[in-house]
Amino acid sequence: MKKPLKIILVYGLTLICFSCYYNEFPELEDIIIDPEEEISFSNDILPIFEANDCAQCHNPAQQEPDLTPANAYNSLVPDYVNPGNANSSSLFTTLNNGHRDLDATSLEYIKEWINRGANPN
């Protein structure tokens, strides 16, 4: 009776220990952005920040980065965004880990914008 209990306990603890470990970020599935579609900071990314009231906290008086419309791009690049690599950009990693619970489409647009060079267009 004790041997099956030990086996179940060891197996259960092993599952628990390794179930929450990620070597890389989970893929944002089901969201496909056309490679030919231009992603614009002012038309696509800034509206995400505005729709989620990011500047309510991220402004010159409270907390960096400053996400007010006039300052957002210069506040993000290069300190929070590594153009060409979303997974090494603190903006994307913070948002992807649940900050402000952005929807998957918004996260994918931010990721693609960064991976495509984070242009100020």
N, C-alpha and C positions, 0 to 999 in steps of 0.2 A: 504494500500500500504506500510506503514511503518513497519507493523508487519512482513510480509514475508521477507523484507529486513533485519530486525534485526535477524530473525531466520537463514537466509542464512549467515549473517556476523558471528554470534556466531558459527555456525557449521563449517564454513570455518576456522576461527581462531583456533578452537579446533583441526581440522585436521592438520593445519600447526604446532601447538605447539607439537603435539605428533608424527608427521611423521618422525622426524629425531632422535628419541631416541632409543638407543639400550641398553638392559641389558647385552647382551653378543655379541661376535663377530658373524658376519654372517658366516654361514657354507660354507666351500669350497666344493661345490657340484660337482659331475661328475668326480672327481679325486679320484680314489680308488687305494691305494697302497697295494699290497699283504702283509698280515701280516707276511708271511714267508720270504719276501724279506728283506735282510739285507740292512740297510741304512748306508753307510759309510761316515764319515766326509770328508776324503780325496778324495773319488771317486764320491760322490753325492753332498755334501754341498759346499765344497771349489770350485768346478767348477761353481757353481751358482754365487758365489762372483766374480770369475774371468771373467765369461761371461758378467757380468753386470758392469765390471770395478770398483768394489767397492773400491779397494785399491788405486784408483786414488785420492780419498778424505780421505779414512780411512787408514792412514799410520802414522808412528811415527812422521813425520814432520808436519802433518796437524790436524787430528781429530781422536779421539777414537771412537770405538774400532779399533785397528790396524788389518786390514784384509789382510795384505800381507801374502802370503802362509806360510811362516815360523812361523808366529806369530798368525795367526787367531784363532786357537782353544784356546790357553792360554789367548788370549785377550777377548774372548767371555765368556768362562766358568770360574767362576760362576757369573761374574759381569753383563752380559747381557742375560744369559741363566739360567733358573731355570730347571735343568734336571728333566724330568718327567711331566712338566707342561708348555706347550707352551703359554697358555693364560696369565700366570703370568711372562713371559719372555719378557723383553723389546725388544730383538731382533725381536721376532715374532710380537709383538704388533705394533712396528714401521713399519716393512715391510708390515704388513697386513693393515695398515692405509694409504698405498699408497706411502711410501718412495721408490723411484726408479721404481715404477710400475712393480714389478716382476710379471711374469705370474703365473696363478693359480697352475700349476704343481710344479713350484719352491717353491711357498709358502707352498704347501701341503707337499713336501719333507722336508722342514725346520721344519714345524710343527711336522711331524711324527718323525723326528730325535730327536727333543727335547722331545717329549712325550715318546719316547722309551729310554730315559736316556742320550741323548747327548754324546754318547761314542766317544772317540778320534780315533776310528779305521780308 
